[in-house]
Amino acid sequence: MTVTTIKVPKSTRDRLRRLAKAEGITLAQAIDKLIDQNAPRPRPTVGGFRSDAPLDAAEIDAELARDFGA
């Protein structure tokens, strides 16, 4: 974990503190929770191709040809 200073108006700081206290969490946890709710982490894209259904060998060849311009 790192330490970072975030400058916000006092009213925002007070609202965040009240929110954290009401939920029984730290201020950092409250900020993290709000960020996750409003800007969820993107899904990893490692692997490039995603399919809801398995592909057979001919379909895989067609997808590779399409993506590599063959």
Phi, psi and omega in degrees: 000146178244164178253128181224142175261128177241123181266120179225160175299153181303323181297322178292315177303316181294320178297317178297318179297317179297318179299313180298316181297317181297328181265357179069034180233169179283165178299317179299319179294323179295317178296315179300317179297316179296320178295315179299324180290327187255342179214073183300152179295140179292151176291142178299145180246016180300133180104336173078306186254132176234137179223142177281340181235145177298146179254148174272175186301320181294320179292322177297315178301319180295318179296316179297318179297320180296314184286330182258006175070024180276000000 
